């Protein structure tokens, strides 16, 4: 039979031993790339837990979104194009 103090000690040792590896995985900044050219808007995000690849094609107004991992707390900066004022006709 395992005593309660032995169980508490082994649990504490396991938590202390895993601490540095958990801290190292969260200590770096995410890797973010954002590019825009005449044809596409491209955004890529990778923090080791979540990987997002987003592309918007200007010519046909199509979006491509690929996510892997736990991305629930990461906002995706989608491209919505220039703001248009509705209700006004052409000048003249």
The 8 nearest C-alpha neighbors of each residue, nearest first, counted from 0:
[[1, 2, 3, 5, 6, 4, 7, 9],
 [2, 0, 3, 5, 6, 4, 7, 9],
 [1, 3, 5, 4, 0, 6, 7, 8],
 [2, 4, 6, 5, 7, 1, 8, 0],
 [3, 5, 7, 6, 2, 8, 1, 9],
 [6, 4, 8, 2, 7, 3, 9, 1],
 [5, 7, 3, 9, 4, 8, 10, 2],
 [8, 6, 4, 10, 5, 9, 3, 11],
 [7, 9, 5, 11, 10, 6, 4, 12],
 [10, 8, 12, 6, 11, 7, 13, 5],
 [11, 9, 13, 7, 8, 12, 6, 14],
 [12, 10, 8, 14, 9, 13, 7, 15],
 [11, 13, 9, 15, 10, 14, 16, 8],
 [14, 12, 16, 10, 11, 15, 17, 9],
 [15, 13, 11, 17, 16, 12, 18, 10],
 [14, 16, 12, 18, 13, 17, 11, 19],
 [17, 15, 13, 14, 18, 12, 19, 20],
 [16, 18, 14, 15, 20, 19, 13, 21],
 [19, 17, 15, 21, 20, 16, 22, 14],
 [20, 18, 22, 21, 17, 23, 16, 15],
 [19, 21, 23, 22, 18, 17, 24, 16],
 [22, 20, 18, 24, 19, 23, 17, 25],
 [23, 21, 19, 25, 20, 24, 26, 18],
 [24, 22, 26, 20, 25, 21, 19, 27],
 [23, 25, 21, 22, 26, 20, 27, 47],
 [26, 24, 22, 23, 27, 21, 28, 46],
 [27, 25, 23, 24, 22, 28, 21, 29],
 [28, 26, 25, 29, 24, 23, 46, 30],
 [27, 29, 30, 26, 46, 25, 31, 45],
 [30, 28, 46, 45, 31, 27, 44, 47],
 [29, 31, 45, 44, 46, 28, 32, 43],
 [32, 30, 44, 43, 29, 45, 33, 42],
 [33, 31, 43, 42, 44, 34, 30, 41],
 [32, 34, 42, 41, 43, 31, 35, 40],
 [35, 33, 41, 40, 42, 32, 36, 39],
 [36, 34, 40, 39, 41, 33, 37, 38],
 [35, 37, 38, 39, 40, 34, 41, 57],
 [36, 38, 39, 35, 57, 40, 58, 56],
 [39, 37, 36, 57, 56, 58, 40, 35],
 [40, 38, 56, 55, 36, 57, 35, 37],
 [39, 41, 35, 55, 54, 34, 36, 56],
 [42, 40, 54, 34, 33, 53, 35, 39],
 [43, 41, 33, 53, 32, 52, 54, 34],
 [42, 44, 52, 32, 51, 31, 53, 33],
 [45, 43, 31, 51, 50, 30, 32, 52],
 [46, 44, 50, 30, 29, 49, 47, 51],
 [45, 47, 29, 48, 49, 30, 44, 50],
 [46, 48, 45, 49, 50, 24, 29, 25],
 [49, 47, 46, 68, 69, 50, 45, 70],
 [48, 50, 68, 70, 69, 46, 45, 67],
 [49, 51, 45, 67, 44, 66, 68, 46],
 [52, 50, 66, 44, 43, 65, 53, 45],
 [51, 53, 43, 65, 64, 42, 66, 44],
 [54, 52, 64, 42, 63, 41, 43, 51],
 [55, 53, 41, 63, 40, 62, 42, 56],
 [54, 56, 62, 40, 39, 61, 57, 63],
 [55, 57, 39, 61, 60, 58, 38, 59],
 [58, 56, 60, 38, 59, 39, 55, 61],
 [57, 59, 56, 60, 38, 61, 39, 37],
 [58, 60, 61, 57, 56, 55, 62, 38],
 [61, 59, 57, 56, 58, 62, 55, 80],
 [60, 62, 56, 59, 55, 63, 57, 58],
 [63, 61, 55, 54, 56, 64, 60, 53],
 [62, 64, 54, 53, 55, 65, 61, 52],
 [65, 63, 53, 52, 62, 54, 66, 51],
 [64, 66, 52, 51, 53, 63, 67, 50],
 [67, 65, 51, 50, 52, 64, 68, 70],
 [68, 66, 50, 49, 51, 69, 65, 70],
 [67, 69, 49, 48, 70, 50, 66, 47],
 [68, 70, 49, 71, 48, 67, 72, 50],
 [71, 69, 49, 73, 72, 68, 66, 67],
 [70, 72, 73, 69, 74, 49, 68, 66],
 [71, 73, 70, 74, 69, 49, 75, 48],
 [74, 72, 70, 71, 75, 49, 69, 51],
 [75, 73, 76, 72, 71, 70, 77, 51],
 [74, 76, 77, 73, 53, 51, 42, 44],
 [77, 75, 74, 78, 42, 53, 79, 73],
 [78, 76, 75, 79, 53, 55, 54, 42],
 [77, 79, 80, 76, 55, 40, 54, 62],
 [80, 78, 77, 81, 82, 55, 76, 60],
 [81, 79, 78, 82, 57, 83, 77, 60],
 [80, 82, 83, 79, 78, 84, 57, 85],
 [83, 81, 80, 84, 79, 85, 78, 86],
 [82, 84, 85, 81, 80, 86, 87, 79],
 [85, 83, 82, 86, 87, 81, 88, 89],
 [86, 84, 87, 83, 88, 82, 89, 81],
 [85, 87, 88, 84, 83, 89, 90, 82],
 [88, 86, 85, 89, 84, 90, 83, 91],
 [87, 89, 90, 86, 85, 91, 84, 83],
 [88, 90, 91, 87, 86, 85, 84, 83],
 [91, 89, 88, 87, 86, 84, 85, 83],
 [90, 89, 88, 87, 86, 84, 85, 83]]
